[in-house]
Amino acid sequence: MMDDYILSTKRCAVREIDEKDLPAEYELYDSPHMTDYIPPLSDPEAEIILCREYARKIYGVYGFGMWGVFDKNTGRLIGEAGLEPRFDADRTKYPFDWMFDRHCAELGFLIAEDLWGLGYCKEVCRAVLSYCREHFSITDVFSRTNADNIASVRVLEGLGFLECEPPVAWNDSGGMKIYRRKERSENYT
């Protein structure tokens, strides 16, 4: 039912993920290359606890977070996209002071492997970015991605993100790149 959804695009509807979505999440993460650059899901009991905690600590406190992306025609969970604040994050993973501002958040996204290359990530991320700017005053957004993850780099660049040169003192042995888009009043379209 569309009443549960936070926002929608031409092909997708977006809402909070809850524990009833876990079977579909396991199916989504089970694709051969889905976890090439992201960690796999934990065991089901741990994921239920994580899901409940996320709802309480992220959705409940900030009103936004990583949301489920659903196909509008079939209702299938086809991905995740959203913003997460990093106010109290580990500064060794987030080397810029601006990352801790209350108007700044990190963009994350993934889409079902069978839909890669069809524009779903850009479509949904544009909507998420606009929604969070309008409803939560998030005007500074960044994303971290592995340097080898060319598809994610293309999505970010297509959304207008620019690569940030990290401080020399930042020692990231994981090959991560940081991209940033600082919003003014324009749309993400």
C-alpha positions, -999 to 999 in steps of 0.1 A, spaced: 0 0 0 14 34 -10 4 49 24 34 33 40 58 48 15 79 79 23 84 89 -14 81 75 -48 96 79 -83 84 68 -117 94 32 -110 100 29 -73 85 34 -39 107 40 -8 99 33 28 116 23 61 128 -13 62 115 -35 91 119 -70 101 92 -83 78 114 -73 49 144 -95 61 136 -125 38 136 -102 8 168 -85 20 185 -119 22 174 -126 -13 187 -92 -25 221 -97 -8 223 -133 -21 232 -122 -56 268 -132 -66 283 -97 -67 261 -78 -43 286 -80 -14 317 -73 -35 320 -38 -18 296 -40 11 294 -65 41 269 -94 39 240 -96 62 245 -112 96 226 -143 108 188 -138 109 185 -135 147 212 -108 147 196 -90 117 162 -88 136 179 -71 165 198 -48 142 166 -39 124 148 -31 156 177 -10 169 180 9 136 143 18 137 147 31 172 181 48 170 181 61 134 145 64 120 132 72 155 157 99 162 165 115 129 134 106 108 156 94 79 181 66 73 187 38 48 153 30 33 140 1 13 135 6 -24 105 -13 -39 93 -18 -74 61 1 -77 45 -26 -100 55 -58 -82 62 -47 -46 96 -65 -48 124 -51 -26 149 -41 -53 174 -21 -32 182 3 -5 190 40 -5 192 67 20 211 91 41 227 86 75 240 112 98 276 108 111 275 133 140 292 108 164 311 86 139 346 74 142 368 103 129 394 79 115 368 68 89 355 103 83 385 127 79 368 160 73 352 182 100 323 191 78 311 155 78 300 160 114 277 190 108 240 186 115 232 195 79 255 168 65 248 131 59 262 102 41 245 87 10 243 50 6 227 29 -20 224 -5 -36 202 -20 -63 193 -56 -73 220 -70 -96 195 -78 -123 186 -41 -125 222 -27 -127 228 -2 -155 191 7 -159 192 40 -140 174 29 -108 201 42 -84 202 77 -99 164 78 -100 160 68 -64 190 88 -50 178 120 -67 144 116 -49 160 107 -16 184 137 -18 156 161 -26 133 147 0 159 149 28 169 185 17 133 196 18 122 178 50 154 176 71 175 205 58 203 181 47 223 204 24 257 187 24 260 151 14 289 128 9 294 92 0 323 68 4 330 41 -21 357 17 -30 380 31 -58 373 -1 -78 335 2 -76 332 20 -110 294 17 -111 290 36 -78 315 62 -89 294 67 -121 262 70 -101 278 96 -78 293 116 -106 260 115 -124 243 130 -93 268 158 -93 291 146 -66 328 155 -69 357 135 -55 373 150 -24 410 148 -19 414 134 17 439 150 41 474 136 38 471 124 74 441 102 66 454 66 64 427 45 46 441 12 35 408 1 22 410 20 -11 380 42 -3 372 74 -22 351 102 -7 326 121 -29 307 153 -19 278 173 -31 271 206 -13 235 217 -20 222 251 -23 186 256 -33 186 237 -66 171 203 -71 190 171 -77 174 167 -111 
